[in-house]
């Protein structure tokens, strides 16, 4: 829903607003920035904290070594995994976005050119 208004008393002033409430279903998404996966609460869906050693081992075994990221430099130990980040495109079921946009424009006459740009 939206509205636009021009003020007759103030020539050049225009105000518009839009309210939105959008529900998505079967939304396909991934993490915007994998480097903030463990600190951004919006990424909680993609993070498995404190996985069991068996889950960590099954993830490790399920992917080619080039797709599994181990930043420790040490050999893989499924008992020492703090989190698993799923950076694939996944179905996040549903998502709702709602809010408002407000735009105000005021046009003024700047006068004639003083020759600065000629």
BELNORVEN-V319988 format. One record per pair of residues at least 12 apart in sequence whose ideal C-beta (glycine too) atoms are under 6 Angstrom apart, sorted by sequence separation. I is the first residue (numbers start at 1). J is the second residue. If there is no record, write none. Layout:
BEGIN
i=I j=J
i=I j=J
END
This chain:
BEGIN
i=4 j=16
i=31 j=43
i=3 j=17
i=31 j=46
i=2 j=18
i=60 j=76
i=1 j=19
i=57 j=78
i=56 j=78
i=53 j=78
i=56 j=81
i=59 j=84
i=53 j=79
i=51 j=81
i=51 j=84
i=49 j=83
i=47 j=83
i=48 j=84
i=47 j=85
i=46 j=86
i=38 j=83
i=45 j=92
i=37 j=85
i=34 j=87
i=31 j=87
i=30 j=89
i=28 j=89
i=28 j=91
i=29 j=92
i=27 j=92
i=27 j=95
i=25 j=94
i=24 j=95
i=23 j=96
i=22 j=97
i=21 j=98
i=19 j=100
i=18 j=101
i=17 j=102
i=16 j=103
i=15 j=104
i=14 j=105
i=13 j=106
i=12 j=106
i=12 j=107
END
